[in-house]
Amino acid sequence: MKSITTILFLLFISPLFGQQDILPREFSKEELALMDWEQFTLTAPPTGIEMPPPYPVRHMAEWEELQALAITWRQFYSILTEIAVNAALEVKVLIFCDTEAVKNSAEASLLAAGANMDNIEFVIAPNNSIWIRDYGPNSVYANDVEDLNFIDWVYNRTNRPLDDALPMAAGDYLNIPVYSTTLSPDRMVNTGGNFMSDGSGTAFASKLILNENAPGNEYNAGPLTELEIDNIMLNYMGIERFIKMETLPYDEIHHIDMHMRLLDEETLLVGEYPSGMSDGPQIEANLNYVLDNFNSTFGSPYNVVRILQPPSGNGNYPPYGDYRTYTNAVFVNKTILVPTYAPQYDSTALRIYHEFYPGYKIVGINCNSIIGLNGALHCITKEIGAADPLWIVHQRLRDVENNNDVGNYEVNAQIKHKSGIANAQIFYRTDTTLAYQAVPMQNTTGTDDWVASIPHQANGNYVYYYISATANSSKTQVRPLAAPQGYYRFKIDDEVSSVNEISFLNFEEIYPNPASSKTVIPLNVGVSTKITLDLNDVFGRKVKTIFDGKIEAGQSSKYFDASTLTPGTYFVTLKTASEISSRRVIVH
């Protein structure tokens, strides 16, 4: 029998969760008030299999093939309609609805919008909020490419019990087993917006995951040490390296999808603010920590693509404006859905996605109505991995600058399918108006590694290419997924060190300045060139070399740790083959 206090709590909380109430991504004021009242919380009953999968698993990357995209039909119907209409051109769209009445309303809206209803499926499953990214099921594969499983963490909004139970509803509907981190000693709180992985065993999060599983947490989790969290992520998700960054001062929810995402296994898309503003300094410090301490799964340094976080309509950034973000985008096979806010900023953001993913359909969806609740497109969607994955991992070829000294251009890929791989090919061309030429890939005996070479090309050419593989089961897959319209590309040329080739080299303002910890040196270079960055004291004596090597054309940053320096005045000196310039920095 329920206690009197529990019954009273249910009576208080039931109006809060009416089927169309709008709940922000963080706790609402009403929820916080109820939680303050004798600290009551309402937790969903244990669901799923309360132990790790009985075999090694791999969490899929978001750019991999999907069988479905899941959403909950609540409140923001115009945004949900645009998501469903565009996603249904690629995959099934699973729409979780509270009731038959909600389902009928959703169906009418989508019919009126011209959605491909053959790819729309409605699931009656009660829910509390629209933020399915945070509580929805996580797709993992047994032994890298075998059976699909769902992983369900304890949701960090424990008084939204219907949300917390939704992964089980998804598993029941799709007949996919659900493994849950709900039973001690593995009871762990986590949230999907604070998690991204490369599909190859590396994942990123903010230290929110440490804080919410620490001693005294309100979720009855653990308490868990960082090592215990890492072991749970390994056993349930196949995460072998879990990189955690400091939380941001002005991001109320501390979810990394608001300012960062992986574009591929070695490329980070990072939200950027004007120098020294909002969460910019801490984002740069976190990025510096990652770049200084970790390489990609290929053993190479991470590449960084920067994208401006746009201000609110009043021109302000957080904490005085909404947390507008372009990193909160969604991969849906050959389509990428990107949140938009204002044309003067959107055009640049959409161009960045187009340039990195040529051949993909890039769709902007206006998110002004929802971003004030600290979420956008990524936050209200959840990927369901393909049932029969053919997994291709490839480190894209970069521009060749010593072409006269090299022969052919070797292409390597790891390719796996549960039935084995029958054959694989590279398709390449040097002109997008011409047909692709095929080169068979060879398998290294006893491994999943495949290799082939694109023939040597003349200086000045661009090479466009993609990889195609066929499994023994006859399934075929390509990478990138949008091929042949989509492709990887690289430029072929010999390095030229002429001063005239350096069209510009901007040595921008260092920040934060004064400095006391991780410090950023922004650079903007016209063409790839060799530079040296030295840190000197006021007498011109070199304290340390910050960087010595080649930087690529475009914007980039280098870093140093001011916490290791004696307080005082220093100069960062930039040297190239043609110039020397310095900027002052104060360390305190």
Secondary structure as GFF3:
##gff-version 3
##sequence-region A 1 588
A	DSSP	alpha_helix	4	13	.	.	.	ID=ss1
A	DSSP	three_ten_helix	14	17	.	.	.	ID=ss2
A	DSSP	alpha_helix	29	36	.	.	.	ID=ss3
A	DSSP	beta_strand	57	59	.	.	.	ID=ss4
A	DSSP	beta_strand	66	72	.	.	.	ID=ss5
A	DSSP	alpha_helix	77	87	.	.	.	ID=ss6
A	DSSP	beta_strand	92	97	.	.	.	ID=ss7
A	DSSP	alpha_helix	100	112	.	.	.	ID=ss8
A	DSSP	three_ten_helix	117	119	.	.	.	ID=ss9
A	DSSP	beta_strand	120	124	.	.	.	ID=ss10
A	DSSP	alpha_helix	132	135	.	.	.	ID=ss11
A	DSSP	beta_strand	138	142	.	.	.	ID=ss12
A	DSSP	beta_strand	148	152	.	.	.	ID=ss13
A	DSSP	alpha_helix	161	174	.	.	.	ID=ss14
A	DSSP	beta_strand	178	180	.	.	.	ID=ss15
A	DSSP	three_ten_helix	192	194	.	.	.	ID=ss16
A	DSSP	beta_strand	196	197	.	.	.	ID=ss17
A	DSSP	beta_strand	202	206	.	.	.	ID=ss18
A	DSSP	alpha_helix	208	212	.	.	.	ID=ss19
A	DSSP	alpha_helix	226	237	.	.	.	ID=ss20
A	DSSP	beta_strand	241	245	.	.	.	ID=ss21
A	DSSP	three_ten_helix	256	258	.	.	.	ID=ss22
A	DSSP	beta_strand	260	264	.	.	.	ID=ss23
A	DSSP	beta_strand	267	272	.	.	.	ID=ss24
A	DSSP	alpha_helix	280	293	.	.	.	ID=ss25
A	DSSP	beta_strand	303	308	.	.	.	ID=ss26
A	DSSP	beta_strand	330	332	.	.	.	ID=ss27
A	DSSP	beta_strand	335	340	.	.	.	ID=ss28
A	DSSP	alpha_helix	343	356	.	.	.	ID=ss29
A	DSSP	beta_strand	361	366	.	.	.	ID=ss30
A	DSSP	alpha_helix	368	371	.	.	.	ID=ss31
A	DSSP	three_ten_helix	378	380	.	.	.	ID=ss32
A	DSSP	beta_strand	382	385	.	.	.	ID=ss33
A	DSSP	beta_strand	391	393	.	.	.	ID=ss34
A	DSSP	three_ten_helix	403	405	.	.	.	ID=ss35
A	DSSP	beta_strand	409	416	.	.	.	ID=ss36
A	DSSP	beta_strand	421	429	.	.	.	ID=ss37
A	DSSP	beta_strand	437	440	.	.	.	ID=ss38
A	DSSP	beta_strand	442	443	.	.	.	ID=ss39
A	DSSP	beta_strand	449	454	.	.	.	ID=ss40
A	DSSP	beta_strand	462	471	.	.	.	ID=ss41
A	DSSP	beta_strand	476	479	.	.	.	ID=ss42
A	DSSP	beta_strand	488	491	.	.	.	ID=ss43
A	DSSP	three_ten_helix	499	501	.	.	.	ID=ss44
A	DSSP	beta_strand	505	507	.	.	.	ID=ss45
A	DSSP	beta_strand	518	525	.	.	.	ID=ss46
A	DSSP	beta_strand	529	537	.	.	.	ID=ss47
A	DSSP	beta_strand	542	551	.	.	.	ID=ss48
A	DSSP	beta_strand	554	561	.	.	.	ID=ss49
A	DSSP	three_ten_helix	562	564	.	.	.	ID=ss50
A	DSSP	beta_strand	568	575	.	.	.	ID=ss51
A	DSSP	beta_strand	580	587	.	.	.	ID=ss52
###
